[in-house]
């Protein structure tokens, strides 16, 4: 999802800074963008490490002078029945899906305040609107993203923007992170392409300041 978004935004003229844990994939993405005439840079980032996220924002400022949009996209989804007691999976979802978003806010909010402008886009999920069996912990983390984002929006004032994107099941590495094979197989069949989410993010960014885009919900079609 992050790769698709970075590629699309760069095609539309944005200067993109990407962060993730795998340096090789980041390097390949930036090389692809720049070879196609775009502008991009990367910083290896683990969103469960607050200093990593702070360094990502600092790198963006050092490279381009400011930060216009902070997209908090990283997420994991190792869903399973609660009876499986996969507590380490629960903790990982909390660390990435909730704390990762909070670290992104903590890193960018002071910058946005100094600039007098900025746009947070936080990736939640349709699971943050409805809870179903096997997804209770994951769903809880995405409800939290929505609650945190709504609180941030209420505190942001008229100079900052906050948008929540709530995708349905999407073909990303999140599916690969699932540790329950039966659940993983079921969801692979209904996932939609990441480009759909990238287009929704671009839509939210490109709207004029006077148009509020608070939340975008993206659901798969019947064909996935």
ABEGO torsion letter per residue (X at the ends): XAAAAAAAAAAAGBBBBBBBABAAAAAAAAAAAAAAGBBBBBBBBBAABAAAAAAAAAAAAAAAGBBABBBBABBBBBBBBAAAGBAAAAAAAAAAAAAAAAAAAAAAAAAAAAAGBEBBBBBBBAAAABBBBGAAAAAAAAAAAAAAAAAAAAAAEAABBBBBBBBBBBBBAAAAABABAAAAAAAAAABBBAAAAAAAAAAAAABBAABBBABBBBBBBAAX
